[in-house]
Amino acid sequence: MTTLQKVCLAVTIIGGINWGLIGLLDFNLVEALFGAESVIPRIVYSLVGLTSLINIGILLMDLDMHD
């Protein structure tokens, strides 16, 4: 696994944990850390979305290698 893949996986996991906290406890960790009115949460959410798309590509590449 390359460094890019590891970073993308870590960011996606952090995003998933945040969504779990929102769903279970109605607590948004990103907004709690950076403020709801800040531009930083929007950047964080965009990065999580981008890394998720990269992870889809990694998953599909991995599936092609095992066929």
MDAnalysis code that builds the backbone (N, CA, C; Angstrom):
import MDAnalysis as mda
import numpy as np

u = mda.Universe.empty(201, n_residues=67, atom_resindex=np.repeat(np.arange(67), 3), trajectory=True)
u.add_TopologyAttr("name", ["N", "CA", "C"] * 67)
u.add_TopologyAttr("resid", np.arange(1, 68))
u.add_TopologyAttr("resname", ["MET", "THR", "THR", "LEU", "GLN", "LYS", "VAL", "CYS", "LEU", "ALA", "VAL", "THR", "ILE", "ILE", "GLY", "GLY", "ILE", "ASN", "TRP", "GLY", "LEU", "ILE", "GLY", "LEU", "LEU", "ASP", "PHE", "ASN", "LEU", "VAL", "GLU", "ALA", "LEU", "PHE", "GLY", "ALA", "GLU", "SER", "VAL", "ILE", "PRO", "ARG", "ILE", "VAL", "TYR", "SER", "LEU", "VAL", "GLY", "LEU", "THR", "SER", "LEU", "ILE", "ASN", "ILE", "GLY", "ILE", "LEU", "LEU", "MET", "ASP", "LEU", "ASP", "MET", "HIS", "ASP"])
u.atoms.positions = np.array([
    [0.857, -1.177, 0.000],
    [0.000, 0.000, 0.000],
    [0.897, 1.233, 0.000],
    [0.608, 2.157, -0.905],
    [1.429, 3.354, -1.008],
    [1.051, 4.361, 0.076],
    [1.891, 5.369, 0.222],
    [1.629, 6.410, 1.216],
    [0.325, 7.139, 0.909],
    [0.074, 7.446, -0.364],
    [-1.173, 8.114, -0.749],
    [-2.373, 7.263, -0.350],
    [-2.299, 5.977, -0.591],
    [-3.399, 5.088, -0.238],
    [-3.634, 5.072, 1.269],
    [-2.556, 5.044, 2.045],
    [-2.684, 5.039, 3.503],
    [-3.289, 6.345, 4.011],
    [-2.855, 7.463, 3.451],
    [-3.400, 8.764, 3.862],
    [-4.881, 8.841, 3.503],
    [-5.233, 8.423, 2.295],
    [-6.636, 8.448, 1.878],
    [-7.493, 7.552, 2.763],
    [-6.980, 6.391, 3.087],
    [-7.717, 5.481, 3.955],
    [-7.906, 6.081, 5.346],
    [-6.863, 6.707, 5.890],
    [-6.955, 7.315, 7.227],
    [-7.976, 8.457, 7.235],
    [-7.947, 9.312, 6.214],
    [-8.897, 10.436, 6.153],
    [-10.323, 9.915, 6.017],
    [-10.517, 8.890, 5.217],
    [-11.843, 8.315, 5.041],
    [-12.344, 7.688, 6.336],
    [-11.479, 7.032, 7.066],
    [-11.861, 6.440, 8.352],
    [-12.252, 7.531, 9.345],
    [-11.470, 8.601, 9.394],
    [-11.800, 9.719, 10.287],
    [-13.162, 10.308, 9.909],
    [-13.415, 10.458, 8.614],
    [-14.716, 10.945, 8.162],
    [-15.844, 10.002, 8.560],
    [-15.594, 8.710, 8.455],
    [-16.597, 7.724, 8.858],
    [-16.884, 7.776, 10.348],
    [-15.844, 7.966, 11.140],
    [-16.030, 8.098, 12.592],
    [-16.859, 9.341, 12.899],
    [-16.577, 10.444, 12.197],
    [-17.352, 11.663, 12.405],
    [-18.825, 11.432, 12.069],
    [-19.102, 10.754, 10.946],
    [-20.494, 10.472, 10.592],
    [-21.142, 9.542, 11.607],
    [-20.383, 8.607, 12.147],
    [-20.912, 7.745, 13.209],
    [-21.298, 8.539, 14.441],
    [-20.446, 9.498, 14.810],
    [-20.756, 10.356, 15.957],
    [-21.997, 11.207, 15.689],
    [-22.127, 11.700, 14.462],
    [-23.311, 12.494, 14.111],
    [-24.568, 11.624, 14.206],
    [-24.502, 10.430, 13.660],
    [-25.666, 9.547, 13.652],
    [-26.055, 9.029, 15.023],
    [-25.065, 8.667, 15.824],
    [-25.354, 8.065, 17.124],
    [-25.574, 9.085, 18.238],
    [-24.770, 10.131, 18.247],
    [-24.783, 11.068, 19.370],
    [-25.186, 12.487, 18.997],
    [-25.482, 12.718, 17.711],
    [-25.781, 14.060, 17.215],
    [-24.656, 15.034, 17.585],
    [-23.411, 14.568, 17.417],
    [-22.222, 15.371, 17.749],
    [-21.306, 15.405, 16.537],
    [-21.054, 16.601, 16.017],
    [-20.183, 16.772, 14.859],
    [-18.798, 17.192, 15.358],
    [-17.864, 16.266, 15.337],
    [-16.520, 16.510, 15.850],
    [-15.785, 17.580, 15.055],
    [-15.942, 17.586, 13.746],
    [-15.245, 18.574, 12.901],
    [-15.696, 19.984, 13.258],
    [-17.003, 20.184, 13.371],
    [-17.507, 21.507, 13.732],
    [-17.167, 21.869, 15.166],
    [-17.097, 20.889, 16.047],
    [-16.709, 21.161, 17.430],
    [-15.250, 21.617, 17.508],
    [-14.396, 21.049, 16.658],
    [-12.981, 21.415, 16.674],
    [-12.697, 22.740, 15.975],
    [-13.384, 22.990, 14.851],
    [-13.040, 24.136, 14.023],
    [-14.100, 25.230, 13.976],
    [-15.255, 24.989, 14.550],
    [-16.331, 25.978, 14.530],
    [-17.242, 25.769, 13.340],
    [-18.525, 25.936, 13.573],
    [-19.517, 25.672, 12.526],
    [-19.480, 26.731, 11.429],
    [-19.107, 27.942, 11.763],
    [-19.132, 29.037, 10.791],
    [-17.807, 29.219, 10.059],
    [-16.829, 28.392, 10.365],
    [-15.510, 28.484, 9.748],
    [-15.522, 27.809, 8.376],
    [-14.568, 28.179, 7.531],
    [-14.429, 27.548, 6.219],
    [-13.695, 26.200, 6.347],
    [-13.029, 25.978, 7.450],
    [-12.234, 24.759, 7.633],
    [-13.093, 23.491, 7.587],
    [-14.261, 23.429, 8.250],
    [-15.073, 22.207, 8.112],
    [-15.436, 21.889, 6.666],
    [-15.701, 22.912, 5.879],
    [-16.024, 22.683, 4.464],
    [-14.827, 22.077, 3.730],
    [-13.638, 22.536, 4.052],
    [-12.420, 21.981, 3.459],
    [-12.242, 20.531, 3.892],
    [-12.454, 20.268, 5.184],
    [-12.317, 18.901, 5.711],
    [-13.308, 17.973, 5.020],
    [-14.571, 18.404, 4.901],
    [-15.574, 17.566, 4.240],
    [-15.215, 17.323, 2.775],
    [-14.683, 18.326, 2.107],
    [-14.262, 18.176, 0.713],
    [-13.118, 17.179, 0.595],
    [-12.162, 17.243, 1.522],
    [-11.045, 16.292, 1.511],
    [-11.522, 14.871, 1.758],
    [-12.462, 14.707, 2.671],
    [-13.007, 13.368, 2.942],
    [-13.704, 12.839, 1.689],
    [-14.471, 13.690, 1.020],
    [-15.126, 13.270, -0.218],
    [-14.129, 12.896, -1.297],
    [-13.087, 13.697, -1.455],
    [-12.057, 13.417, -2.451],
    [-11.329, 12.110, -2.149],
    [-10.964, 11.905, -0.890],
    [-10.265, 10.670, -0.533],
    [-11.175, 9.456, -0.702],
    [-12.475, 9.639, -0.503],
    [-13.408, 8.531, -0.728],
    [-13.419, 8.130, -2.195],
    [-13.397, 9.130, -3.081],
    [-13.342, 8.823, -4.510],
    [-12.046, 8.117, -4.879],
    [-10.947, 8.551, -4.285],
    [-9.661, 7.890, -4.533],
    [-9.717, 6.452, -4.037],
    [-10.346, 6.238, -2.881],
    [-10.456, 4.876, -2.335],
    [-11.291, 3.977, -3.235],
    [-12.301, 4.532, -3.893],
    [-13.084, 3.730, -4.843],
    [-12.175, 3.254, -5.980],
    [-11.340, 4.159, -6.480],
    [-10.385, 3.777, -7.526],
    [-9.413, 2.714, -7.053],
    [-8.930, 2.850, -5.823],
    [-8.006, 1.857, -5.261],
    [-8.699, 0.505, -5.135],
    [-9.945, 0.502, -4.671],
    [-10.709, -0.739, -4.538],
    [-10.893, -1.419, -5.885],
    [-11.254, -0.653, -6.892],
    [-11.467, -1.235, -8.217],
    [-10.168, -1.760, -8.806],
    [-9.060, -1.039, -8.587],
    [-7.757, -1.527, -9.068],
    [-7.407, -2.841, -8.382],
    [-7.643, -2.918, -7.087],
    [-7.320, -4.109, -6.316],
    [-8.168, -5.298, -6.784],
    [-9.433, -5.045, -7.071],
    [-10.299, -6.113, -7.567],
    [-9.843, -6.614, -8.928],
    [-9.385, -5.713, -9.794],
    [-8.902, -6.118, -11.113],
    [-7.644, -6.969, -11.018],
    [-6.795, -6.697, -10.037],
    [-5.544, -7.449, -9.892],
    [-5.781, -8.877, -9.434],
    [-6.907, -9.133, -8.735],
    [-7.168, -10.471, -8.193],
    [-8.013, -11.337, -9.106],
    [-8.489, -10.786, -10.223],
    [-9.308, -11.584, -11.131],
    [-8.469, -12.442, -12.040],
])
